[in-house]
Amino acid sequence: MSTIVVTGATGNVGRHIIPALAEQGHTVRALVRDPDRAALPRGVTAVRGDLADPGTLEPALRGADGVYLMWPGLPVRPRVVELIAEHTERVVYLSTDVPDLADGEPPAVFHQEIERQIRNSGLAWTFVRAIDFATNTLAWADRIRQGVVRLPYGRAARSLIHERDIAEVAVRALTTDGHDGAAYLITGPESIPQAELVRIIGEETGITARWEELPVETAREQLAAAWGSAEFADARLRAWASFVDTPERVTDTVERLLGRPARTFRSWAREHADDFRRPPGDRSAAP
């Protein structure tokens, strides 16, 4: 059995990776900022560390066989990948739907920059390029509770993926052979218009909820303020606009790797119904 370090251990994906690895008999080290507050399964070792401070990572990495790496949008620090390469042989990186960079091509997003560092590190690597998470719709929770989600592009069709499917693909790549050098684009099993996603959430929660189109300029102002980046808001709005005529793509990668279809959005909404029902500040999952 292997010793595997899991970053983002208490996040939406990491919280599913850790018990899956432990149940298989692997030694799991969970990298967390505060071990005293980390609720982890019995037998999992919480190790204090922070990706923003590479000097804190060695105790977790020393003697490890592999690393699950999730980068939480912090400024990229090349020393993190260097340390992983110094102490272990394999990394599975949770990336997103990005194209490979050509030699010398500047990265458009931090995921590409980290992928390039990993490619050049000498590590055996696998990139799990997950399409947007279903759990990101929890950002609508307050509006669902009020009965209406006001955003543009309700006809934009999304192929959101369940976080447990992401976790199971990552575990497969960490613990079985044949994944070195693979970049797996994983999605949900179908593309569903955003207005339909709201209807499904309403059915599964018992809350009557509907979609209402919001003017794009109004949405741009609101999203830029909420996300702290006008550039990111513009990028998301452009993507949603493109999904109106060309639905977000669907792959069969989850089924090929796991031997079963990807979980549906409806099944995700059913599992997370209580997270939509609870008042603000009292939800078990975050967007």
SELUM-22856 format. One record per residue: residue in one letter; residue number from 1; x, z, y of N, C-alpha, C in turn. Coordinates in steps of 0.1 Angstrom, whole numbers, plus 5000, padded with zeros to 4 digits. Each point is the difference from the previous one (the first is absolute). Example, Ala and Ser with C-alpha at 12.3 -4.5 7.8 and 13.67 -1.06 7.14 Angstrom:
BEGIN
rest,nr,n_u,n_w,n_v,ca_u,ca_w,ca_v,c_u,c_w,c_v
A,1,5132,5078,4943,4991,5000,5012,5009,5000,5012
S,2,4996,4993,5011,5009,5000,5011,4992,5008,5011
***
This chain:
BEGIN
rest,nr,n_u,n_w,n_v,ca_u,ca_w,ca_v,c_u,c_w,c_v
M,1,5008,5000,4988,4992,5000,5012,5009,5000,5013
S,2,4995,4995,5010,5007,4998,5013,4997,5011,5010
T,3,5009,5001,5009,4998,5009,5012,4997,4990,5012
I,4,4989,5002,5006,4995,4991,5010,4996,5008,5012
V,5,5005,4995,5012,4997,5006,5013,4989,4992,5006
V,6,4990,5008,5005,4988,4994,5006,5000,5004,5015
T,7,5001,4990,5009,4998,5002,5014,4985,4998,5003
G,8,4996,5005,5012,4985,5000,5002,4992,5007,4990
A,9,5005,5011,4995,4995,5006,4988,4986,5005,5001
T,10,4996,5004,5012,4987,5005,5002,4990,4990,5007
G,11,5005,4988,5001,4992,4989,5007,4990,4994,4990
N,12,4993,4990,5005,4989,4994,4993,5004,4994,4986
V,13,5012,4995,5000,5005,4994,4988,5009,5010,4992
G,14,5009,5006,5007,5009,5010,4993,4993,5010,4992
R,15,4988,5005,5005,4993,5011,4993,4995,4995,4986
H,16,4999,4987,4998,4996,4995,4987,5012,4996,4992
I,17,5011,4996,5006,5012,4997,4993,5006,5012,4993
I,18,5000,5011,5007,5007,5012,4994,4994,5005,4987
P,19,4986,5002,4999,4995,5005,4987,5002,4989,4989
A,20,4999,4988,5004,5001,4989,4990,5014,5001,4994
L,21,5010,5001,5008,5014,5001,4995,5002,5013,4991
A,22,4995,5011,5006,5001,5013,4993,4993,5000,4986
E,23,4989,4993,4999,4992,5000,4987,5008,4991,4990
Q,24,5008,4991,5005,5008,4992,4991,5013,5007,4995
G,25,5003,5012,5006,5011,5008,4996,5012,4998,5009
H,26,4999,4993,5011,5011,4998,5009,5003,5013,5008
T,27,5012,5002,5004,5003,5010,5010,4997,4995,5014
V,28,4992,5007,5007,4996,4994,5013,5004,5010,5011
R,29,5007,4994,5010,5004,5007,5012,4992,4994,5012
A,30,4992,5009,5006,4991,4996,5011,5008,5003,5013
L,31,5003,4990,5008,5006,5002,5013,4990,5003,5010
V,32,5001,5012,5006,4990,5005,5009,5007,5007,5012
R,33,4993,5001,5011,5006,5007,5012,4999,5015,4998
D,34,4989,5004,4994,4998,5015,4998,4996,5003,4986
P,35,5009,5004,4991,4997,5003,4986,4989,5011,4999
D,36,5000,5009,5009,4990,5011,4999,4986,4995,5001
R,37,4998,4989,5007,4986,4996,5003,4996,4988,4991
A,38,5009,4995,4992,4997,4989,4991,4993,5004,4988
A,39,4988,4995,4998,4992,5003,4988,5003,4990,4989
L,40,5008,5004,4990,5006,4990,4990,4996,5005,4986
P,41,4999,4991,4991,4997,5004,4986,5011,5009,4994
R,42,4996,5008,4991,5010,5009,4993,5011,4992,4994
G,43,5013,5005,5002,5011,4993,4994,5007,4990,5010
V,44,4993,4997,5011,5006,4990,5009,5008,5009,5010
T,45,5012,4995,5003,5009,5007,5009,4999,4995,5015
A,46,4996,5009,5009,5000,4996,5014,5013,5002,5006
V,47,5006,4989,5006,5013,5001,5006,4999,4997,5015
R,48,5005,5008,5008,4999,4999,5015,5008,4987,5004
G,49,4994,4992,5008,5007,4988,5005,4992,4992,5009
D,50,5006,4992,5008,4992,4992,5010,5007,4987,5002
L,51,4993,4989,4998,5006,4987,5002,5005,4997,5014
A,52,4995,5008,5010,5005,4998,5013,5013,5007,5002
D,53,5005,5008,4990,5013,5007,5001,5007,4997,4987
P,54,5007,4989,4999,5006,4996,4987,5009,5011,4994
G,55,5006,5008,5008,5009,5011,4995,4993,5010,4991
T,56,4986,5000,5001,4993,5010,4992,4996,4995,4986
L,57,5004,4987,4996,4995,4994,4988,5008,5002,4988
E,58,5013,5003,5001,5009,5001,4988,4995,5010,4990
P,59,4995,5012,5003,4995,5009,4989,4990,4994,4991
A,60,4991,4992,5006,4990,4993,4992,5005,4989,4992
L,61,5010,4992,5005,5004,4988,4994,5011,5002,4990
R,62,5007,5011,5001,5012,5003,4991,4995,5000,4985
G,63,5006,4990,4992,4997,5000,4986,4987,4993,4996
A,64,4993,4994,5010,4987,4994,4997,5002,4986,4994
D,65,4991,4995,4992,5000,4987,4994,4993,4990,5008
G,66,4990,5004,5008,4992,4990,5008,4993,5007,5011
V,67,4996,4992,5010,4993,5005,5012,4988,4991,5003
Y,68,4989,5007,5003,4988,4993,5006,5002,5002,5015
L,69,5001,4989,5007,5002,5001,5015,4988,4995,5007
M,70,4995,5009,5009,4989,4997,5009,5005,5003,5014
W,71,5000,4990,5009,5006,5002,5013,4988,5002,5010
P,72,4999,5012,5006,4988,5003,5008,5000,4995,5014
G,73,5006,4988,5003,4999,4994,5013,5010,5006,5010
L,74,5010,5008,4995,5010,5006,5008,5010,4989,5004
P,75,5009,5002,5010,5010,4991,5003,5009,4998,4987
V,76,5004,4988,4997,5007,4997,4988,5014,5006,5001
R,77,5004,5007,4989,5013,5006,5000,5008,4995,4988
P,78,5009,4990,5002,5007,4994,4988,5007,5010,4991
R,79,5003,5012,5005,5007,5010,4992,4992,5005,4988
V,80,4986,4999,5002,4991,5004,4989,5002,4992,4988
V,81,5000,4987,5002,5002,4990,4988,5014,5002,4995
E,82,5010,5002,5009,5014,5002,4995,5001,5012,4991
L,83,4993,5011,5004,5001,5012,4992,4993,4998,4986
I,84,4989,4993,5000,4993,4997,4988,5009,4993,4990
A,85,5007,4990,5006,5009,4991,4992,5012,5008,4995
E,86,5004,5010,5007,5011,5008,4996,4997,5010,4989
H,87,4987,5004,4998,4997,5010,4991,4991,4995,4988
T,88,4994,4988,5001,4991,4996,4990,5002,4985,4997
E,89,4992,4995,4991,5001,4986,4996,4988,4992,5003
R,90,4989,5006,5002,4987,4992,5001,4992,5005,5011
V,91,4993,4991,5008,4991,5004,5010,4988,4991,4999
V,92,4988,5006,5002,4988,4993,5001,4995,5003,5014
Y,93,4999,4990,5008,4996,5001,5014,4986,4996,5003
L,94,4992,5008,5006,4986,4997,5004,5001,4992,5013
S,95,4998,4987,4999,5001,4991,5011,4986,4995,5003
T,96,4999,4989,5007,4987,4994,5004,5001,4985,4998
D,97,4989,4993,5004,5000,4985,4998,5008,4993,5010
V,98,5013,4999,4997,5009,4994,5010,5008,4989,4992
P,99,5004,4989,5008,5008,4990,4993,5014,5004,4999
D,100,5008,4995,4991,5014,5002,4999,5007,4994,5012
L,101,5010,5007,5005,5008,4995,5011,5011,4991,4996
A,102,5002,4989,5008,5011,4991,4998,5013,5007,5005
D,103,5011,4995,4996,5013,5006,5004,5000,4999,5015
G,104,5003,5012,5007,5001,5000,5014,4987,5001,5008
E,105,4989,4999,4993,4987,5000,5007,4997,5014,5004
P,106,4996,5003,5012,4997,5013,5005,4987,5005,4993
P,107,4999,5013,4997,4988,5005,4994,4989,5001,5010
A,108,4987,4997,4996,4989,5002,5009,4994,5014,4999
V,109,5001,5006,4988,4995,5014,4998,5011,5008,4993
F,110,4999,5013,5000,5010,5008,4994,5001,4998,4985
H,111,4989,4997,4994,5000,4998,4985,5011,4989,4997
Q,112,5000,4989,5007,5010,4990,4997,5014,5005,5002
E,113,5002,5008,5010,5014,5005,5003,5004,5009,4988
I,114,4991,5009,4995,5004,5008,4989,5001,4992,4987
E,115,4992,4990,4998,5002,4992,4988,5013,4993,5000
R,116,5005,4995,5012,5013,4994,5001,5011,5009,4996
Q,117,4999,5013,5006,5010,5010,4997,5000,5002,4985
I,118,4989,5002,4993,5000,5002,4986,5005,4989,4992
R,119,4997,4988,5004,5005,4988,4993,5016,5000,5000
N,120,5005,5004,5011,5015,5000,5002,5007,5013,4995
S,121,4993,5009,4994,5005,5013,4997,5007,5001,4987
G,122,4997,4990,4991,5005,5001,4986,4991,5008,4991
L,123,4989,5005,5005,4990,5007,4992,4992,4990,4991
A,124,4995,5004,4989,4989,4993,4993,4988,5004,5008
W,125,4992,4990,5004,4989,5002,5009,4987,4993,4996
T,126,4989,5006,5004,4987,4993,4999,4992,5003,5013
F,127,4994,4990,5006,4992,5002,5011,4985,4999,4996
V,128,4993,5011,5003,4986,5000,4998,4993,4997,5014
R,129,4996,4987,5001,4995,4996,5013,4985,5001,5000
A,130,4995,5011,5004,4986,5003,5000,4993,4995,5012
I,131,4988,4993,4998,4992,4996,5010,4994,5013,5007
D,132,4993,4999,5011,4995,5012,5006,4992,5009,4990
F,133,5002,5013,5003,4994,5010,4991,4985,5002,5002
A,134,4993,5002,4990,4986,5003,5002,4998,5013,5008
T,135,5010,5009,4998,4999,5013,5007,5001,4999,5015
N,136,5005,4989,5005,5000,4998,5014,4986,4999,5006
T,137,4990,4998,4992,4986,5000,5005,4995,5014,5004
L,138,5008,5010,4995,4996,5014,5005,5001,5001,5015
A,139,5007,4991,5006,5001,5000,5015,4986,4998,5006
W,140,4991,4994,4992,4986,4998,5004,4991,5012,4998
A,141,5005,5011,4994,4992,5011,4995,4990,5006,5011
D,142,5006,5002,5012,4991,5006,5010,4989,4991,5004
R,143,5003,4987,5000,4990,4990,5004,4990,4998,4988
I,144,5004,5001,4988,4991,4999,4989,4990,5012,5001
R,145,5005,5011,5003,4991,5012,5001,4990,4999,5011
Q,146,5004,4992,5010,4991,4997,5012,4990,4988,4997
G,147,5003,4993,4989,4991,4989,4996,5004,4986,5004
V,148,5010,4999,5008,5004,4986,5004,5015,4999,5002
V,149,5006,4989,4995,5014,4997,5002,5001,4989,5010
R,150,5005,5002,5012,5001,4990,5010,5014,4994,5001
L,151,5002,4988,4994,5013,4993,5001,4997,4985,4999
P,152,5010,4992,5004,4998,4986,4999,5003,4995,4986
Y,153,4995,4988,4997,5003,4992,4988,4995,5007,4987
G,154,4987,5003,5000,4993,5005,4989,5000,4990,4988
R,155,5002,4987,5003,5000,4991,4989,5014,4998,4994
A,156,5010,5007,5005,5013,4999,4995,5001,5006,4986
A,157,5004,4992,4990,5000,5004,4986,5013,5006,4996
R,158,5000,5013,4995,5012,5007,4997,5001,5003,4985
S,159,5012,5000,4995,5002,5003,4986,5007,5013,4998
L,160,4995,5010,5006,5006,5014,5000,5002,5005,4986
I,161,5011,5008,4999,5004,5005,4987,4999,5015,4999
H,162,4996,5004,4988,4999,5015,4997,5014,5006,4999
E,163,5002,5011,5007,5013,5006,4999,5005,5004,4986
R,164,4991,5003,4991,5004,5003,4987,5005,4988,4992
D,165,4995,4988,5004,5006,4988,4994,5014,4998,5005
I,166,5003,5003,5013,5013,4999,5005,5009,5009,4993
A,167,4996,5012,4998,5008,5011,4993,5003,4995,4986
E,168,4990,4995,4993,5003,4996,4986,5009,4989,4998
V,169,4999,4990,5010,5010,4989,5000,5014,5005,5002
A,170,5001,5010,5010,5013,5005,5003,5006,5008,4988
V,171,4992,5008,4993,5005,5007,4989,5004,4990,4989
R,172,4993,4989,4998,5004,4991,4990,5013,4994,5003
A,173,5002,4997,5013,5013,4994,5004,5012,5010,4999
L,174,4997,5013,5002,5010,5010,4999,5004,5003,4985
T,175,4991,4998,4991,5002,5006,4987,5001,4990,4989
T,176,4998,4987,5003,5001,4990,4989,5009,4989,5005
D,177,5005,4992,4990,5009,4989,5003,4993,4988,5004
G,178,5008,4990,5006,4994,4987,5003,4996,4999,5015
H,179,5003,5009,5009,4995,4999,5013,5011,4999,5011
D,180,5012,4999,4995,5011,4999,5010,4999,4987,5008
G,181,5001,5001,5013,5000,4988,5008,4986,4994,5003
A,182,4989,5008,4996,4987,4995,5001,4994,5005,5014
A,183,4992,4991,5006,4992,5004,5012,4986,4998,4997
Y,184,4993,5010,4996,4986,5000,4995,4990,5001,5012
L,185,4992,4989,5003,4990,5002,5009,4987,5004,4993
I,186,4995,5012,5003,4989,5006,4993,4988,5001,5010
T,187,4988,4997,4995,4988,5000,5008,4989,5006,4992
G,188,4988,5002,5006,4988,5003,4993,4995,4988,4993
P,189,4989,5001,4992,4996,4989,4992,4992,4989,5007
E,190,4996,5003,5012,4992,4990,5008,5001,5003,5014
S,191,4997,4989,5008,5000,5001,5015,4985,5003,5004
I,192,4999,5011,5008,4986,5004,5004,5000,5001,5016
P,193,4990,4993,5006,4999,5001,5015,4999,5015,5004
Q,194,5006,5002,5012,5000,5014,5005,4987,5006,5002
A,195,4990,4992,5004,4986,5006,5002,4995,5004,4986
E,196,5003,4992,4990,4996,5004,4986,5007,5013,4995
L,197,5012,5002,5004,5007,5012,4997,4993,5012,5005
V,198,4995,4999,5013,4993,5011,5006,4987,5002,4992
R,199,4993,4990,4996,4988,5001,4992,5002,5007,4987
I,200,5011,4997,4993,5004,5006,4987,5003,5015,5002
I,201,5007,5003,5011,5003,5014,5003,4987,5008,5002
G,202,4991,4994,5007,4987,5006,5003,4992,5003,4987
E,203,5000,4990,4991,4993,5002,4987,5006,5011,4992
E,204,5014,5000,5000,5006,5010,4991,5000,5014,5006
T,205,4999,5001,5013,4999,5014,5006,4986,5004,5003
G,206,4990,4991,4999,4987,5004,5003,4997,5000,5015
I,207,5009,4995,5008,4999,4999,5015,4996,4986,5004
T,208,4989,4999,5008,4996,4987,5005,5010,4996,5011
A,209,5008,4989,4997,5010,4996,5009,5000,4985,5001
R,210,5003,4994,5012,5000,4986,5002,5012,4996,5009
W,211,5003,4987,5000,5011,4995,5008,4994,4994,5013
E,212,5006,5002,5011,4996,4994,5013,5012,4993,5006
E,213,4998,4988,5003,5011,4992,5006,5004,5005,5014
L,214,5013,5003,5002,5005,5004,5013,5008,4989,5006
P,215,4999,4998,5013,5008,4989,5006,5015,5002,4998
V,216,5007,4990,4997,5014,5001,4997,5008,5007,5010
E,217,4998,4997,5013,5007,5006,5011,4998,5015,5000
T,218,4988,5004,4998,4997,5015,5000,5007,5006,4988
A,219,5000,4993,4988,5006,5006,4989,5015,5000,5002
R,220,5006,4990,5006,5014,5000,5003,5005,5013,5008
E,221,4992,5003,5010,5003,5012,5008,4999,5013,4992
Q,222,4989,5001,4992,4998,5012,4993,5011,5002,4989
L,223,5003,4989,4993,5010,5001,4989,5014,5002,5005
A,224,5003,4994,5011,5014,5002,5006,5001,5014,5004
A,225,4990,5006,5005,5001,5014,5004,5000,5009,4988
A,226,4992,4997,4990,5000,5008,4988,5013,4999,4992
W,227,5006,4989,4999,5012,4997,4992,5013,5002,5008
G,228,4999,5000,5014,5012,5002,5008,5008,4987,5001
S,229,4994,4989,4997,5008,4987,5000,4991,4988,5002
A,230,5001,4994,5012,4992,4988,5002,5004,4989,4991
E,231,5013,4999,4997,5005,4989,4991,4994,5001,4986
F,232,4999,5013,4995,4994,5002,4987,4985,4997,5000
A,233,4993,5004,5010,4986,4997,5001,4998,4985,5000
D,234,5008,4993,5008,4998,4985,5001,5003,4994,4986
A,235,5010,5005,4993,5003,4994,4987,4989,5003,4990
R,236,4994,5011,5000,4989,5003,4991,4988,4992,5003
L,237,4997,4998,5013,4988,4992,5004,5002,4986,4996
R,238,5012,4994,5002,5003,4987,4996,4998,4998,4985
A,239,5005,5010,4992,4998,4999,4985,4985,5001,4997
W,240,4992,5009,5006,4986,5000,4997,4993,4987,5003
A,241,5004,4994,5012,4994,4988,5004,5003,4989,4989
S,242,5012,5000,4995,5003,4990,4990,4993,5002,4987
F,243,4996,5012,4997,4993,5003,4987,4985,4996,5001
V,244,4995,4996,5011,4986,4995,5002,4999,4987,4992
D,245,5009,4991,5003,4999,4987,4994,5008,4999,4987
T,246,5011,5008,4999,5008,5000,4988,5001,5014,4995
P,247,4992,5004,4990,5001,5013,4995,5014,5005,4996
E,248,5002,5013,5002,5013,5005,4996,5002,4998,4985
R,249,5012,4995,4996,5002,4995,4987,4999,5011,4989
V,250,4997,4996,4988,4998,5009,4989,5010,4995,4989
T,251,5007,5010,4994,5009,4996,4989,4996,5007,4988
D,252,5005,4996,4988,4997,5006,4988,5011,5009,4995
T,253,5009,5004,5009,5012,5007,4997,4997,5013,4993
V,254,4991,5008,5005,4996,5013,4994,4996,4998,4986
E,255,4992,4990,4997,4995,4998,4987,5012,4995,4991
R,256,5009,4992,5005,5011,4995,4991,5009,5012,4997
L,257,5002,5009,5009,5010,5011,4998,4994,5011,4992
L,258,4987,5003,5003,4994,5012,4994,4990,4997,4988
G,259,4997,4987,4998,4992,4997,4989,4985,5003,5002
R,260,4996,5001,5013,4986,5003,5003,4998,4995,5015
P,261,4988,4997,5004,4997,4995,5013,5003,5011,5010
A,262,5003,4996,5012,5001,5009,5011,4987,5007,5003
R,263,5001,5013,5004,4988,5007,5003,4992,4994,5012
T,264,4987,5001,5000,4992,4994,5011,5000,5009,5012
F,265,4996,4994,5011,4998,5008,5012,4989,5010,4998
R,266,4989,4995,4993,4989,5009,4998,5004,5013,4992
S,267,5009,4998,4990,5005,5012,4993,5008,5009,5009
W,268,5008,4994,5009,5007,5008,5009,4991,5008,5009
A,269,4990,4993,5006,4990,5007,5009,4993,5011,4993
R,270,4997,4998,4987,4993,5011,4993,5009,5012,4998
E,271,5013,4998,4997,5009,5011,4999,5002,5007,5013
H,272,5000,4993,5011,5003,5006,5013,4987,5003,5008
A,273,4989,5000,4994,4987,5002,5007,5001,5013,5008
D,274,5005,5011,4994,5000,5013,5008,5009,4999,5012
D,275,5010,4992,5000,5009,4999,5011,4993,4994,5012
F,276,4990,4991,4997,4992,4995,5011,4989,5009,5005
R,277,4996,5009,4991,4989,5009,5003,5005,5012,5008
R,278,5012,5004,4998,5005,5012,5006,5002,4998,5015
P,279,4998,5011,5008,5003,4999,5015,5014,4998,5003
P,280,5003,4996,5012,5014,4998,5004,5009,5012,4998
G,281,5012,4998,4995,5009,5011,4998,4999,5007,4987
D,282,4990,4995,4991,4998,5007,4987,5000,4989,4989
R,283,5009,4991,5001,5001,4989,4990,5012,5002,4992
S,284,4999,4997,4987,5012,5001,4991,5009,4989,5000
A,285,4996,4988,5006,5009,4988,5000,5000,4996,5015
A,286,5011,4993,5003,5002,4995,5014,5001,4985,4999
P,287,4996,4993,5011,5001,4986,5000,5014,4995,5001
***
